[in-house]
Amino acid sequence: MSILRYTASADNTITNAFNYTLTTRGTGSNMGYADSLEVFSIYGETTSSLGKSQQLSRIAIEFPVSSISADRTAGTIPASGSVSFYLRMYNAEHPFTLPQDFTLVVAPISQSWVEGSGLDMDEYTDKGVSNWISASEGVAWSTVGGDYLSQDNYNVTFPEGYEDLELDISEVVENWIKGLSGGEYNNYGFGIRLTSSQEAYFSSSTGQNTGSIIHNTNGSTDTYYTKKFFARSTQFFFNRPTIEARWDSRVQDDRENFYFSSSRAPAEFNLNSLYFYNYVRGGLRNLPPVGTGDLSVSFYSSSFGAPTGSAISLSAGGSTVSAGDTNATASYVSPGLYSCEVALTAASTALQEIHDVWHSGGVEFFTGSFYPELMPTYDSAPTFNRITSCKNLKNKYSVQDTARFRFFVRDRNWSPTIYTVATANNPTDIIESASFSIERVTDRYTAISYGTGSDLSTYLSYDKEGNYFDLDMSLLEADYMYEIKLSFYNDSIGAWQEQPQTFKFRVEE
């Protein structure tokens, strides 16, 4: 599991719209504590010497980028390029007109601003900052309606109007993180507004903004009223605006799933991944002499449970530079975790236990073992019919927990032998492509969706004990029952198949 969510730290709606009198504008009003955010444009509701009126509403929203940066420093999220950040905002239903086929601009704000504590989104009676005119007390926006950077702007289209907003903002977040040390621009959040061609038309005689009215000769004479999103103050846990970090943290350890190379398989399918887990006092720790550097891995045949003879010559590919090398290079994965990819040929290696020795600078750190198998052959299409159980499921968890769920998978038609019946730890089938989702039971709300496309954030890992994933319970709202669903990829038909077994648990404070 590789999802973290960072809830907005400040948000507000700013507007130059009229109140009910159609004579006074809400340019000094603040809506920072409201439970929704609003974007709209109204053209021509009144007429004056300046022409037909223009009324606009925009959103300002900020996120705790310092927390994201701290998590990266701690190794909780990976380095730049290995993680994607998504802005997620959720549609708020309302009884008013909902525009269709409009586009919102999401642009970084260029100066600091204050959220404020106003609530009134109807008559604009709560005065304060930030607002249409001022970013903070005594500090005006350089341009009424907010100040925005011209770079790293995003356009998001809403064909029906009621869609949620989900936008990859990785570039901006990485720039914000750099900005903390002066490398790029600072984090002042995003401004969200309609495009200039969809914000209302207005032309002043001077060709400049007139008071709170924005000069916009390329604007629209149509009205776009109104799009609302839930704000951070909403009572609905899963509808709060967030930055969602997603990355591929799968561990694909083939120690119990290791196959000799086959001429029937493409080169990449002959590679097997092996991992070294450096646990020290119950936690994964980097090897002091190695840190985030590389290790070497050598392979030996076994004699009486120990490496013997010369190191085995390896096939080229993966972590092996050229054919005949006796060392593969193991790379740093995450704190205390190192991995390599190798191919072994059965013709030069007896069908027996193999030992993998992890070393650097003449120091051996770990010796493991595994039993390679020949790739299976079939005289008919193999079935894909599995039964799954969760070996360590508990009835309830705390929101402070990070739980590891382990699964035992077997063929539905599995026939145990006398040996397997008498064995405490029966071997599990390993599913190389498996994903999970989480639903809230009471209303079937999908709290975490399957990531079965380019998004690999919900892929299950596997090791010698089978498939598993880790779940940060803070992603879920307390005092509800949830259900884990699993989906396995069936290569035979080229499709994902949701499994019939589900696993329920409760989250509590």
N, C-alpha and C positions, 0 to 999 in steps of 0.2 A: 504494500500500500504506500502510495507516495502522493498524498494530497494534504496540503495545509491551507487553511483559510484565515485571512486577516480582515476582520470587520472594519468598516470605515470608522475613522476617529473623529470626523467632523463632516457635516453636510448641511446644505441650506438651499433654499429657493430664493432667487432675487428677481424683481420684476419692476417694470414701469407701467403696469396695467392700472386702469381706473378702478376705483371702488364703485359701490352701487350708485353713487351720485353722477357718475360719468363726467365729473369735473375735477376731482382730486386723484392724482396718481399715487400709487403705493411705493414710490421710489425710496422712501425712508423706512420701509417696513422690513421686518426680519421674521423668518420662519424656520430658524435653526433647530427648534425642538419639535417641529411637526413630524408626524409619523409617515408622511409621504413627501415626494419631491415632484416638481411639475415643470414641464416644458410646453410652451405654446406660443402661437403668434395669432393676433387678431387684427384684421385690417378693416378700417372704415366704419367702426362703430359710431364715431362722432365726426363732425366736420367743423372746421374753424378756419380762420384766416391762413393757417399753415397748411390747409388741405385736409384730406381724410386722415383719421388718426391711425397711429401705429402702437400696438401694445404687445410687449414681449415678456416672456418668462424664461429664465435659465437656471441651471443647476450648478452648484459648486460642491465638490466632494473631495475629501482627503483621506489618505490611508496611512497606517503606522509603518512607514518604510524602514524606520529604525529597527523595528522588531524583525522584519525580513532580513535586514543586514546582520542582526545579532544571530539569527538562526543559521545564516550562512557561515558566519565565523565559527559557530559551535559545531558545524558539520551536519546540522539537521536537514538543510537543503543543499543541493550540490552547487558547483561552480557555474558561472555564467556559460551559457551554451548547452547545459545539460538539464535545464529546467525552463518551463514556460509559465508565464504569469497571465491570468485571465481576469479581466474586469467583469464581474457578474452583478447585474441589477435586475430586479424582478418587477414585472408589470403589476400595478395596483389597479384593480377594477374600480370603476366609479360610475355614477349615474349620468354623467355628462356625455357630450358628443366625443367620439374617438376618431381622430383623423386616420386616413389610410395613405399608403404609398408616400411616406415622408422619410427624410434622412436626417439623422442627428450627427453633429460634429462633436467628437470627444477630443479636447485639446488641453495640454498641460497649462495650468495657470502660472503666471510669471511673477506673482508677488504673494506675500503672506496675507491671510485673511482670517477673520474671526467667525466662528459658527453662530454665536448669538443664542438667545433663549426664547425667541418669539414662536407663537403657535398659529396665529390667525392667517389662514390661507384664503379667506373669502373676502373680508372687508379691509384687510391689511392694516388693522388697528395697532398691532404690536410694533412699536418703533425700536430701532436698534441696528447694530452692525453685526455682520456684514449686511449690505443691501445693494440696491442698484447703483447707488452713487459712491458709497464708501466701502473699502475693504476692511477697515478696522476703525477704532475711535480716532478721529482726527486725521485719518489717512484716506484720501480719495483714490478711487481707481484712476489710472491715467486716462482711460476711456470708459465712459459710463457703460454699465453692463458687464464689467470685468475685463481683466487683462490676460491675454493668452499668448503663448509662444506660437510662432508660425511653423516651427518644425514639429515632427512627430504628431501630426494631426490624423485622426481616424474618422472615417465616415461609416455609419451603420444604418442600413436601410430597414424600414419596418413596413412590409407590404400590406399586412392586415391591420397593424396598429397595436395589437395587444401582445406582441411578442416580448419576451424577455431580452435583455441585452447580455450577450456573451462575446467578449472581444479580447483577442490576444494583444496584450500591452507589454510584452516582454522587453522590448527595446526601451520604452519609457522607464520601466521599473529598474532596469539595469543602469540607466543614466541617473536615476534618482539615487541608487545605491552609491554610484561613483561620486555623485554630488555631495554626499556626506563628508567626503574627504577633499572636496574642491575640484574633482575631476570633471564633473558635468553639472547640469542645472539642478537646482534644489527642488525638493519635493514640496510643492504647494497644492498638490492634487490636480483634479481635472475640472474643467468647465464643460458643460454639456448644453448644446444649443442646436436649434435648427440651422440648416445651411443658410448662407446669406440670400440665396435665391428663393428660399421658402420663408425666411423671416419677412415681415411685412415691408412693403414699399414705403419710402418716405424721401422726399426731396425738399431740402431747405433752399432758400434764396441765396444763402452764402456758400452752399456746397459743403457745409460742415454740420456736425451734430448740433441740434438745437435743444439746449438744456438736457433733458433726459431722453430725447428722441434721437434715434440713431439714423443718420443719413444713409440711405440704402436705395440707390436708383436701380439696382438690379434685383430688388426684392419682389415679392409676390403680392398680388391683389386678392389672393385666396386666403382664407382663414384656416389655420391648423390648430384646433382646440379640441381636446387637450390630452397630452400624454403624461401619465403619472407612474412613478416608480415608488416602491416601498423605501422609506428612509431607515437610517440606523436605529431610530427610536421605535420602530414597529414592534408590536407584541409577537409577531410571527418569526420565530427563531430562524427558519430556513430562508426567509425572504429578505434578510438584512443584506445590504450591499457589501460585497467582499472583493478582495483580490485573492484569487485561488491559485496557489502554486501547484503545478503538476509535473511529475517527472517519472521516468522509468527506473524503479529501484529493484527490479526483479533479480533474484538470485536463482540462476539456473545451474545447479550443481549436479553434474552427471555421475557422481560417484556410485550411485546405484542404478544408473541408466547409461552406462558406458558401453559403446559398441566399437568393435574393430572396424577398420575401414573396409569398404566394399566397392568393387568396380561398378556395382549397380547404382551407386549413390553419387550425386554431384559432390564436388569437393567440400562445399560448405556443410553438407550433411554428414560428412565423415569426421567433423570436428566435435570434440567433447569438452565441456567446461568443467574445471575442477576449482575448488575454493579452499583457502586456508583461513580459518577463523581464529584470530588471536585473542582469546578470552583471558583476561587478567582480573581476578577478584570479581567475577561475575559480569564484567563488562568488556566490550570490544575495545582494544587499545592498539594504537599503531606500534609496530616494532621500533624501539628507540634507534637502533642503528640504520633502519631503513626509512622510517617515516612514511612519506607518500611516494617514495621511490619504488624501484623494481626489485623483484626477487628472481632467482633462478630455480627451476624445477627439473630434477632428474628422475628417471624412471628405472626401476630394477625389477627383475624377477624375484620371486620369494623362495626362501629356503627356511623351513621351520619357523615361519612367521616373521622373518627378517629379510631385508634386502641382501641380495647376493650377486656376485659377479660384476661385470662391467655394466655401465649405464646403457640402456636400450637406445638404439638409433631411432630417431623420430622422422616421421614424414614431414615434408614442407607444408607450411600453411598455419594459420592461426598465430600462435605465439612462438612458432619455430621458424627461424629465418630460412634455412635451406635443408634439403633432405640429407639425412645422415647426422645432423646435429644431435648431441646428447643432452642439451639443455633447452628448455623452453623458458620464455620470459613471462613472469607473472607480474601483472600490473596492479596498482592500488585501485580499489573500488570505492571504499568508504572507510571511516575510522575502524582499524583493526581487521579489515577484510581485503584479501588479495585473491586474484584469480588468473588462470591461464587457460588457453584453448589448445588442445593437442589432438593429433591423429596417430593411432597405433595400428600396425599391420599384423594380422594374425600369422602370416607366413613366416615372420621373423620372431614372433613372440608366442611362446607356448600358451595354451588355454589354461591359465592358472592365475593365482593371485599376483597382482602387480603392486609395487610400493612406489609412492611418489614422495620424493625428498625435497623439501623447500629450504633453500640455503642462499647465503650471500656473504661474500668475502671470506670464505672458508668456514663460516659458522652455519651449522644446521639448526633450523628453528622448528621443523615439524616433519614427521614421517607418517603418511597415511597409507591406506591400502584400498584396493577395489578389485572386482572380478569382471573383466571385460567379457562381453558376449558377442557372438556372431549376429549380424543383422538377420532378422527372421525372413523367411520366404513363405509364400502362401500359394495354395492351389485353388483358392477361391477368395472372394472379397471378404476381408475381415469384418466382423461385426463391431459396432461401437455402442455398446449397451452397458452402462456402468451404474453401480450403486455406490453412493457416497455417504459417509458419516463423518461427523466432526468429533474428533477424539477427545478434545479438552474443553468443550462448550460448557460455560457456566450459566446459571439462571439469570444472574444480574452482574453488572459492572458499574463502577463509579465513572463519572465524567473525567476524573483525573487519570484514569487508567489508559494504558496502551496495551491492548490485548493481542496475543498471537493465536490465531485460529489454525489448527492443524486438521487435515482431512485424510481419511482412509478411503481409498478408491479401489474397487474390485469389479471384475466382470460380473454381470448379473448371473451368468451361468457358471460361475466359479464352483469347482468341486474340490473341497479341501481333502488332502491326503491325511493319513495317520500322523505324518510328521507335522503338517501345518496345524492340525488340531492341537497337537501337543506343544507347539511353539508359542511362547508368550507374545512375541513381536512378529506377526505375519507380514510378509512383504506387501507393500501397497503398489498399485499401478500408479505410475507418474504421468500426469497430464502436462505436456509441455506448453500447451496454449490453453490457459484457463483464466477466466475473469469473474469478478464478483460484483454484485450490486447490493445495496441496503435499502429496504423499504420500511417505513413506519407502518405498523400493523393496523392501527386504528382507522386510517383513511387511505392506506396504500400509497402514501406520498413517497416518491423516490428520493431518499436523502443522498444517496451516492449512486450514480448511474454506471452501467457497464462502460468500460473503456476498451472497446474491441476494434477500433480503427487505428488511426495514427496515434491516438492517445492511449498510452500503455500504463496509465497510473493505477489501474485496478487489476492488473495482471497478477496472478498468483505466482509466488516463488516456489521452488522445490529443492530439496536436498535428499540425503539418504533416507530420511524418515517420511518423505512424501511431500505433497503440496501444502502450502500455508500462505497466510498473509497477516500483516500487522495492522491493527485498526486503532487510531487515536480517537478515543471516545468523546473528546471535546468537540468533534465534528457533529455530534448528535445531541438533540435536545433531551434534557433529563426528564424522567418520570413518564417515559413511553416505552412500549415494547417494539422491538425491531426484528426484522427477518433478513437473514442472509440468503441470497440466491446465487447459484453458480451457473456458469455457461462454459461449455467445453467446445473447442474447435475440432470438427470432424474433417480431417483431410480427405477422406474418401468421397465426400459430397461437396467439399469446399464451403462449408457453412458452420455457423455457431449453433449449438443445441443447448437450450436451457435445460438444466437437470431437474427432475421432479422433486428431489429431496430439498427441503429448506430447513433453516436452523434459527430458532427464535431466542432472543435474550432481551433483558430489560436494562435500561440505563438509569441510574439514580445519582443524585447529588452526593 
